[in-house]
Amino acid sequence: MAAPTSSQPAVAARAASRVLPRGVGGGFCAFPESAPASLRFSVSRRRTARLEVKASANVFGNYFQVATYGESHGGGVGCVISGCPPRIPLTEADMQVELDRRRPGQSRITTPRKETDTCKILSGTHEGMTTGTPIHVFVPNTDQRGGDYSEMAKAYRPSHADATYDFKYGVRAVQGGGRSSARETIGRVAAGALAKKILKLKSGVEILAFVSKVHQVVLPEDAVDYETVTMEQIESNIVRCPDPEYAEKMIAAIDKVRVKGDSIGGVVTCIARNVPRGIGSPVFDKLEAELAKAMLSLPASKGFEIGSGFAGTDYTGSEHNDEFYMDEAGNVRTKTNRSGGVQGGISNGEIIYFKVAFKPTATIGRKQNTVSREHQDVELLARGRHDPCVVPRAVPMVESMAALVLMDQLMAHIAQCEMFPLNLALQEPVGSASSVPAFAPDLS
């Protein structure tokens, strides 16, 4: 069989489906004839095939689209936002508040890299209002130390993207991890700030995230009331846990590994209040599926659960089902919220809540066994500045991705379901969700 070419997309697709080589994921790239044999793969025992498919995976969303760009030690990072409605009040200060929550060097338990992460809106606004055209946001990198990565140019960091980027592309930006660095999330957080603002203006949606676990320190489920927890409580300490007692325990756990040059992981819990009913889609584009994809696209994320999650498997149906009732205002509500605010892939008006698990930071200041690009066994002691625990800085990232999902899904809902008059007996305008009271989940 001849090697697939760009004029034979169907053949290329069939060939690719026969084997899943290392490096396949996200967008695909073509392997030139000059590529090393180790970077090519065989789709039969006789021939070596080349995939020639569109490389993408840098754009998120369908209606409210965000394309991020830039690398950790390049000239800067940023995003281009397409599909934003016109006449939305927007200044750089709106985005800077969220970027300041994400930036490095905030405290002793984060990376010591010093970046102001000052954003500049280059297009898409006029006199403080969005124009409906693409919004370009740029943030320069100012504290690069490329020399810290000389060893990592030759050896792969265990559990990092160094090896898989080489398997896939055959070349990578060594300094800071390139696109795999958490600095890529600057564009997401900037766009998320805008999405948060629109959601609040349109439907009164409020999105909050907080740290609920660091290593073996676990915040009890009943320690936080999802209905009343505030941003002020979350931001009252450097670990972003709304419970002061558990916050101190989490900080102590991070300090313990930090001084040893090691790292630990944890969990971020996110809640979305006042989300209108009807947001999301059945089958393939379920709201929880879109949220899962968004969260698992974040650096270091390894797990996602919504509502009762895996704990729900311990219940019977009669115990787990959220029974309906009519509240005093005549709204259909649920007595419990084990569904996490989503049923059948569509929001039901209750609080949406989910958890995201983050692994320990891969780059650590301790010697580890690995291999070099020349396939030699080596010992690596990584240098550079890295978070001993990514979880505190992941909080605004999780909020931003949740906002981008809900904003995109809200626009999809309006486009499909609000072109004609509503069935007032069942539906509500997307701007009226604030009339539905929120409450904390009952997982008892």
C-alpha positions, 0 to 999 in steps of 0.5 A: 500500500502506498504511503498516504498523501494530502490528496488521499485524506480518507486513506490517511485516516484509515491508516492512522486508525490502525495504530496509535503511535506515541506522540498522537494526540491533539493536532497531527503533523506531517513527518518529512522524509528526513525525519529520524526513523525513531519519529516515524511509525509504521502502519504496516509491516512493509511501509512507513506512512506519514500523517498529513493532517491539519495541526491545531488544538490552540483554539477553545470554544465554538461561539466564544472562541479563545486562541492562546499563543506564546511560550514560557521564555519567548517574547510574551504570551497572550490570546485572541478572543473572537465572538465577543458581543459588542458594547461590553464594558472592558478595560485592561484593569478588568483582566489584570485583577484575574491575572494578578491572582494567577501570576508567579511570585505571590508567596513562598509556596509558589514559584519565585519567578518574578513577573508582573504579567501586565496585560495590554489590549491591542485590539477589539475595544474602543473607549472602554467598550468591546466592538464585536471584533477580535480582542487581542491581549498581550502579556510580555515575559520579563524574567526569563532565565534560559540558562536554567534549562541547559540540562533539560535540553539533553535529558527528559524530565520524568512525567513532563511533556519534554519526551512526548513533544519530541516524540510528536514534533521532533523539536521543542522549546526547551526553556520553561517547557515552551507551550507546556508551561503554565504561562500558556494559561495567561491567555485563558485567564485574561479571556476568562475574566471577560467571560466572567464579566459577561456572565455576571452582567447577563445572568448573574452567574458567579464562579468561584474556586478554592483549594479543597485538598493538598496532598493528604490534607483534605477539607471536609465536604461540610466545611464550605457552604456553596451558597454563601462562600465568598471570594474574600474568604478564599483569598484570605490566605496564600493557599486559597482555602476558605477554611483558616484551620485547614489552610494552615495545614495545607501551607505546612504540607507545601512548606515541608516538601518545598525545603526538600526540593520536592512537590505535591499535588491537590484538588481544586473545587469549583462552583458556579451559582445562578447558572440558567436552566437549559445550558448545555446539550445532549449526547456528545456536547453535554455540559459536564463533558465540555467542563471536563475537557476544559479542566483536563486541558489545564497543565498538570490536571489529571482528574475530574468529577462533577456532583457526587462523582465517584462517590455516587457509585456507593449509593442506590438509585433511591438514595442518589436521585435528586427529588423534584419539588416546587419552591415558594416562587413556583420554580421546579427545584431539587431537594438534593444536588448530587447531580452537580447542577447538570442532568442529561448534559443540561443545567437544571438551575441548581449550583454546578459544582465539580472537582479537578485533581492536579498532580505534583509539579513534574520539575523538582530540585532532586536527582531523578533517573531518566534518559537523554535524547540520545537514548542514554541512561542519565541522572537529572537534577533540574534547575529553574524556578517551579511551584512546589504545589501548583494548586493555589495558582490553579484556582483562577485557571479553573475559574477561567475555564469554567467561565469560558465553557459557560459563556460558549454554551450560553451563546449556543443556547441563545442561538438555538433556543431563543429565536422564537418565543419561549414556552413560559410553562417550562422555560425561562429567559437566560437572564432570569436565573438570579431569581432561582435561589442557590443552595449547597449540595446535600451529599449525606 
